[in-house]
């Protein structure tokens, strides 16, 4: 998802138990996610679900037809 949206996700952060120093996913991406990215992420997720459903349909027709 990070690559599809052009965002850098994860990276160093602080939790109640202490700091975590992990690498970013898609490090060259934007580091400033905003509200518009939520809608973009939903569209990517819906498109992936539709493609997944189409794949299952094609496989079902190929097996049982």
C-alpha positions in Angstrom: 0.0 0.0 0.0 2.9 2.4 0.8 4.2 2.0 -2.7 0.8 2.4 -4.4 0.1 5.6 -2.5 3.6 7.0 -2.8 3.9 7.2 1.0 6.7 6.3 3.4 5.1 4.3 6.2 6.5 3.0 9.5 10.0 4.1 10.4 11.2 5.3 13.8 8.5 6.0 16.3 7.8 6.0 20.1 5.5 3.7 22.0 4.7 3.6 25.7 7.2 0.9 26.1 9.9 3.0 24.4 11.3 4.0 21.1 11.3 1.7 18.1 13.9 2.2 15.3 12.5 0.4 12.3 13.0 1.2 8.6 10.4 2.9 6.5 8.3 1.0 4.0 8.8 2.8 0.7 11.5 5.2 2.2 11.6 7.5 -0.9 7.9 8.2 -0.6 6.2 11.2 1.0 6.5 11.4 4.8 3.4 13.5 5.3 0.2 11.4 4.9 -3.0 13.4 4.8 -6.7 12.9 4.8 -6.8 12.6 1.0 -4.6 9.5 1.3 -7.4 7.7 3.2 -9.7 7.9 0.1 -6.9 6.9 -2.2 -6.1 3.8 0.0 -9.8 2.8 0.0 -9.9 3.0 -3.8 -6.8 0.9 -4.1 -8.3 -1.7 -1.7 -11.6 -1.8 -3.5 -9.9 -2.2 -6.9 -7.8 -5.1 -5.4 -10.9 -6.8 -4.0 -12.7 -6.5 -7.3 -9.7 -7.9 -9.2 -9.5 -10.7 -6.6 -13.2 -11.5 -7.1 -12.8 -11.6 -10.9 -9.9 -14.0 -10.5 -12.0 -16.3 -8.4 -14.8 -16.1 -10.9 -12.5 -17.0 -13.8 -11.0 -19.9 -11.9 -14.4 -21.2 -10.8 -15.7 -21.1 -14.4 -12.5 -22.7 -15.7 -12.8 -25.6 -13.1 -16.5 -26.2 -13.2 -17.4 -25.3 -16.7 
